[in-house]
Amino acid sequence: MKKYIFVIVTILCYQLSIAQKIDRYNGEITIDMNNRTYQANLTINFGSYNNVDTIKLWIQGGAKINSVISQRKVISYTLTEEELVYGSRKKQILIPVQDIKDKTLTITYNNHFDEIKNERFQYKKEWTEFNIYTDYFPWNFEYGLFDYTLIINSSDTIIAPNLSNDNILKSTKPTFDIPFLISTEATKTITDNEKIHIYSHQVSDSIISDVQNKSKKYYTYFEDTYGPTDIDKLVIVVSDSKRSVSYARPNFISLNFDKKFTKTHIKVLAHEIAHLWWLKAELSTWEDWLNESFAEYSALVMYRRDYGKEAMDAYNKRFGDWIKKMEAPPVWGIDKSHERSNAVVTYKGAFRLLDLEEKIGEQQMEKLLNQMHNRQIKTTEALLDLLAELTGQDTSNWFELKLKQ
Ligand SMILES: [Zn+2]
């Protein structure tokens, strides 16, 4: 799989089964690109926690914790030994729950860029990415999805989704990451419809114009076919960052490549843009296939339009063989903690949609997706009802069986 782009989009969360739940983060981060340091002050609000337990939060290796405070009282904590996970140096802050008052905790910490030894995300002066992969904020996936408000103090260009004019970053829906970038050298281009803002670094003009033209083309196609989206701005960052991790967050895409910008990167771009339409279903349950497979299917339709059916079939064969080889479980009811769940909700589900397209035709498929979006469908049950309405009960039953295979 090394050759493929690794898209980390949905991450498991176990909201229902957890004792601890983080509701939101409020705080401030000050970044000094000249001295290569940052300092942060974050208040974490818990929705619930188990009183006999210990809060465990990951934080960047090398980070110095200045204080942990709850209700104006300094509380004690311990730090675990640092470890290296996917090339990222990290450790955990352990805080006894019994010391936390009013479900609120404020952590103040700082770090020097030289301490951040992350192979995939390098803290350079011209282009510095802050996200969950770099552990710059204290986090734990098992504590569920959260909202955030973060004030960013920096004299350089701040690149982020939903950033206000006074540099305040706010989530638009519960999420698992607080992504942003600081750059002293970003190049900015905006598509004529002003919907897509592209920031790039060390990327050739031809790649930028390719990303710009393709983004606009896909956006226009999806809008014409599926109907308008209420998202008014999408931020795309493109960087030749010598790594294969691309990722998407609400209204934000980070597209990365190593020297060569390929058709696969363009397909990732289409997939991430399609999420502006397909992100209504619950992320933590198997219904997430309505987000991932529909985005992947939409991207495959774009791939076919750009490069022809043969090219799409060839592309799919690789993934089809991969899915077969891993003996992927059915899409229906897939447990999100299953090790194959990402492959199933994204690729296996998209193949099922291609099977459906073969059965009902491209036009009916477009109609189905249009109605899915317009009726804000979030569950498979509602999708099957819609399918029955548009194409008959037999087709709907047939598709239900397909999803159970
Ligand atoms: Zn996706």
Residues whose N, C-alpha, C, O or C-beta is under 5 A from the ligand:
A	BS01	ZN	V9 E292 A295
